[in-house]
Amino acid sequence: MRIVPATMMSQAKQEEMKTMLDTGTSAFMLVCVMLVLLMTPGLAFFYGGLARRKNVVNTMFMSLIVLGVVGVVWVLAGQSFAYGGDGSIPFFGGFDKLALSGQVQEMLAEAKDTENLWPDLGSVAYQAAFAMITTAIITGSVAGRMKFGALVAFVAIWVLLVYAPLAHMVWGAEGSLIGDIIGAIDFAGGDVVHISSGLTGLVLCLVLGKRKGYGLMSYRPHNVPFVVLGAALLWFGWFGFNGGSAFAANGVAALAILNTVAASAAALLSWTIVERIKVGKPTLVGAATGLVAGLVVITPAAGFVEPWAAIIMGFIVSPICYFAISFIKAKIGYDDALDAFGCHAIGGTTGGILTGLFCVPELCWKSAAFPEVAGGLLYTGNPNLLIAQILGILVTIVFVTVATLIIGFVLKAIFKGSLRVSEEVESEGLDAVLHGESAYPAYNGLD
């Protein structure tokens, strides 16, 4: 294609080009929307493979129902709560974009007069996809025992009162509490996605209580190929998740995608090595889990760090998550069924802290806390960003824990004092009782 130098264009033509949407970025971002939307069905396979045979339909359905609930709720109010308003409230957006009022009219004007690189309506879909996968992660902690109606109610409330305000606090306009006032940075969702979902899963599983027979019997993945298929779909979708968080088809997007490859590869290897040392045999489920842990740890840092740092982060995260899942969980005794907390909250926290070490100064976002260029401790010798990262994580932990406890106990009262199915239903299996379906109707073996 022939490129015409700007000096040879008329003033009117230059002004026209400034106000047009960037078609390359628009195409890239719309593909990223579809990739992130694929992640939730991928998670359904990942969780479904890890679940017991009698609960696989229910486990997968819990992820899929999130697509429906969050998809509707986000359009009606979530986008407004997260990204509405004028930025004057540090922990909440506003009510001005309820049901996306006026967005279509803005889209019609956008093609002629805009500073955006891609359509605002596409951004709504992208953020909805983020909200979906975040909320679906929670379901892994409560698999095998939560009432389906209670889960639907929890999801609808949580995405509005926890996820949307947290997204505003981290990614909202000028004046946001964590992103601007504290100065913590989160490229694609270490705080907003992984710490929030994993911690919510932990709180909710404590409110629910342990599964029947937990600690007395071994729970093993019932379908390893499902686990690998789910991990592969998550891995593929994650390139839209991290790469798209650059919001432009540019070098930062390419860096984020490369770092996603590097960190996930390193974490897969690291988990395999840890298993070989600890139990004597590497497992396919362990490798898939390590892959996901690597994706989690690089999420907050994907567009901020160099590829060698991404590899270090991947090698570091697997031993930490493995320790959390195999030792801390057993020591404390909480029943996080599919280890959403051990993988996502622990991995997200690790990634957020390491971002404070490895962030390249020229790539660091500016904020009220850091009006000048900030950067990781390794580059600047200044611990301010690292401190901000830790403080931002602590604020996230407090906010998510308190809000989730309130929602959980209110719903517990509404659902007659219990959010979990009866012992009889749990023993028979949630698939047959709650859904009248079986994942393997021709299978006659023991569960």
Sequence and secondary structure as in RCSB ss.txt:
>XXXX:A:sequence
MRIVPATMMSQAKQEEMKTMLDTGTSAFMLVCVMLVLLMTPGLAFFYGGLARRKNVVNTMFMSLIVLGVVGVVWV
LAGQSFAYGGDGSIPFFGGFDKLALSGQVQEMLAEAKDTENLWPDLGSVAYQAAFAMITTAIITGSVAGRMKFGA
LVAFVAIWVLLVYAPLAHMVWGAEGSLIGDIIGAIDFAGGDVVHISSGLTGLVLCLVLGKRKGYGLMSYRPHNVP
FVVLGAALLWFGWFGFNGGSAFAANGVAALAILNTVAASAAALLSWTIVERIKVGKPTLVGAATGLVAGLVVITP
AAGFVEPWAAIIMGFIVSPICYFAISFIKAKIGYDDALDAFGCHAIGGTTGGILTGLFCVPELCWKSAAFPEVAG
GLLYTGNPNLLIAQILGILVTIVFVTVATLIIGFVLKAIFKGSLRVSEEVESEGLDAVLHGESAYPAYNGLD
>XXXX:A:secstr
     GGGS HHHHHHHHTS  HHHHHHHHHHHHHHHHHHHHHHHHHHHHS GGGHHHHHHHHHHHHHHHHHHII
IIIHHHHH S S STT   STTGGGTTHHHHHHHHTTS   SS HHHHHHHHHHHHHHHHHHHGGGGTTTB HHH
HHHHHHHHIIIIIHHHHHHHHSSTT IIIIII    SS IIIIIIHHHHHHHHHHHHH   TTBTTB    S HH
HHHHHHHHHHHHHHHHHHGGG SSSHHHHHHHHHHHHHHHHHHHHHHHHHHHHTSS  HHHHHHHHHHHHHHHGG
GTTTS HHHHHHHHHHHHHHHHHIIIIIHHHH    TT HIIIIIHHHHHHHHHHHHH  GGGS   SS SS   
 HHHHS  HHHHHHHHHHHHHHHHHHHHHHHHHHHHHHHTTT SB  HHHHHH HIIIIIS  S TT  S  
